């Protein structure tokens, strides 16, 4: 969310306020190259990230590389469905591509879901979009989008929602079940709970005014967080992995596709470490039990 030229990203952009800026412009190509070399070949961005700066930077860095790019409509937080063709055209220009691999509706509006999906279908038929996804959709909203697309002979590919050991709401609000039933991929954003599942913020809160106020970083959350981190560490020792890598692998074992952020080569290599091992059924069940307090 914070990739791009730091000088061009608006000061009050939500992602910048929450996470700060990347360490340096040179960190971004290293993060991408490390990810691709390790087999992590999907880059997720959005038109609203940095007012298009993230898309522009992703387009520059991904040029000539065999990666899949996912981005999102709309380009502003309040926009009608009719903006989709123009926003898609602008995103493709910034990404320097003729086609986007996965085009997602960033947030839902019941009144415009049928119209938006119809325009998505038009974009697929025009060859500008390969797959259609949604983001932050409830189970009911997702079913509506799926039905409208199916009527046009197009499948709904994904629903991107917040999901982690510290945010298990998709398991109880019907989203995970609906994804499994409809064969829609659940893409998990904030899979490390903004870094809380790495264990590095137990003693202190992270920087960033917005992130430091998140529920998982409050002192009152520590009693519930500690057993999860301890178990992640214990399981990690058996596999030679970190707490964060085990947390990412747990999502994969649950059938989700995690999309952790990477500021630099080190973080990209760490994230990719989740691809090289598996958890046993007992380990998954133990993590389920330890994080039960975070299920609602």
N, C-alpha and C positions, 0 to 999 in steps of 0.2 A: 504493500500500500504506500510505502514511502520511497519507492524507487523513482529516480529521475534527478534532474538538476536541483539541488537544494535551494538555489537562488530563485527557481521558478515555481516552487511549491508554495501555495498560499500559507501565510503564517498561521491562520486560524483554521486550516484544514483539519477535520476530526482525526484523521490518521496521524498527522504530525503532532497534534496535541496529546494523543494517547501514547504514541510510541517514539516520538522524536524522529530525527532524520537518520538516514544511513550514515555510517562512519565516514565514508568518502565515496566519490564518484567511481574510483577504481575498484572498490569492493564489489560492485554490482556484477561486472563481467566475470569476476572470479567466482562469485556465488553461482552464477548461471552455469559456467563451464563445469564446476565441480558437481553440480546437480545432474547435468546431462551425462557426464562420464560415469556417474554412479547408477544411472538408469532411471532417474526421476525426470521424466520428459514432459510434464505438464506445467505450464506457467499460468497462474490465475491472476487477472488484473481487472480493472473496471474503469469506465469512462470518468467516474467521479473522483477517482484517486488522484489527488493533486491537480484537479481540473484538466485531466488528460495527460499530465506529465508522466505518470506511470506507464500508460499505453505507449507513449512516444519512446520512452527508454527501453521498454520491452521489445518494441519493434526494431530498434537499433541493434540491440544485443542478440536477438534471436535470428537476425537475417542470415540465411544460409545454413542454419542449424536445423536438424531434424527434431523439432519440438512441437508439441501441441500448445496452442494458445487459447485460453478461455477469457472472455471479457464480458462486460455486463452493460445493459441498458437500464436506465437512461443516463444522460450526461449531467443531470442536475436532480436534486432530491425531489423536486415537485415537477412532474412532466406528464403529459398525456400520452396515450398510445400512439397518436398520430405523429409523434416526433421520432418514432422508431426508424423509419427509412433514412432520415437525415442523420440521426445519431449513429446508425450503423455505418453509413458512408464516411463520417468523420472518424470513427474508430478504426476502420480499415485503412484510412489514409495515415493515421498516426502509427498504426502497427506495420505499415508498409506491406500489406497483404491484400490479395484479391478476395480471400475467403477467410473467415474466422472459424476455427475448429469447433468451439462451443460458445454459443451466444446465450447469455442468461438474463432473465428479468430480475433486476437487483432486489426489488421489494414489491409486494403485491398490492393491487387495488382491485377489489371484487368487481367494481363497475367496468374495469377495462381489461380483465383477463381474457374474455373471448375475443375482443378486438385485437389485443396484443398478440395472442397466439395466432390469429389469422394473419397478421402482418409477419410474424415469425415464419409461418408456413410459406408465405410469398417469398421471403428472403432465402429459404431453403431451395425452393423451386428455381430461383434466380441464380443459384450457385454461389451466393454470398455467405451462406451459413451452412456448416456441415451437420451440426447437431444443436438441438434446442434444450436449454435448461432453465431452471428457475432458482430463486434464492430467497430464503426467509419465508417460504410458503408453508402454511399450515397443511395438514393432511387434506382437509376439505378443499382448500384452494388448489392444491396439487392435483387432486382428482379432477377438478374442473378443467385445469390446463391440459391434463392428460387426455380427457375426453374430447376437447375441442381439437387438439392436434390429431388424435386418432381418427376423427371424422374426415381429416384431410390426408390421411394415409401417412402421417408422420408420428414418430414415437417421442415421448418426453424422455430425455436422456438422464437428467440429474436434478436434484434439489440440494442446494448448498445452504446448510444451516449450522448454527453453533452446536458443537458436540465434542465432548471430552469427558474424562473421568470426573471432572468438576462441573460438568454441565450435561446431565444425562436426560434432559427433558425430551429429546426425540423418542426416547424409549417409552414415555408415558403419555405423550400427547398424540400418539397415533402416526407420527411422521415416519419413524423407522419401519413400522408395520406396513404402512402404505407403500413405502419404497420397495420393500421386499415383495409385496403382492403385485405391484405394477412393473416390477423389474426396472426400477429407476435407481440410479446410483446416488447414494447419499454422500455428498462431498462435505467433509467436516472442516469448517473454519474455526480458528482459535483452538486447535487440537491440543495445544500445550497450555491452555488457559492463560494466554498472554505471558507465559514463562513460569507460572506458578508451579507447574508439574516438573520443571527442571530441578527444583529444590534450591535454586540459588537465591531466592528471595525470602527464605524462612526468617532470617535475622533482620532483614530490612526491606522496606517497600521499594518497588522499582521507581525509576525516574519517570516523569511525565504526569502532568496534573490529572488527566483523565484515568490513566491506567492505575495509578496508585489508589484511586477510590473504588476500584472494582471489588466486588464482594469477596473474592478469594484472597485479597491482600489485607483485609481488615483483621485486626488482632483477634476479634471474636471468632474468626474462621479457623484459627490455628489448631484448636483441639480436634476438629473434624479433618483438617488437612494432614496433620502429622501421621496418622496411621496409613494414609494413602502413600505418602512420600516414603515412609519406612518400608512398606511392602514393595514399592517400585524399586527401591535400592536393593532389597533382598533378592528379588527376582532378577534384577539386573546383574547382580554378582554371579548368579548361576550361568548366565549367558555371556558375560563379559560386555555388558551394555550399560548405558546410563539410565537414570530415571526417566528422562525425556524420551529416549528411544523405546523403552518399554511402554510408556504411555501412548506413543504413536502406534506401536505394534498392537496394543489392545484394541484400538479403533479398527485396525485392519482385520483383526480376528473377528470383530463384530460385523464385518462386511462393509465398513465405511472407507472412504478414500480421504485421508487427512491431507491438508495443504498447509503445512507449517511455513511461516515466513523465514527468510534467510537474509541477513544483512551482509554476510561476508562468507568467505570460503569455509571457515571453521564451522559456522552454523549450518551451512549447506551439507558439509560432510557428516556432521552430527545427525541431521535429519535423515540423510540417506542410509545411515546405519540401521534404521528400522526395517529396511528391505532384506537384510541378510540373516534373519533368524525368525523363529516362530515361537509362540507361546503354547503351552499345553492347555487342555481343557480345564485342568485343576487351577492353573495359574490365572486363566481368564476369570474363572468363578471366584477365586480369592480376591481379585481386584474388583469384581462386581460387588462383593460383600463389603469390602473395605470402603468403597465409595458410595455406599447406599445413602448416606446423608445428603449426597449431592444429586440425587435422582430427581428431585422436584425443586 
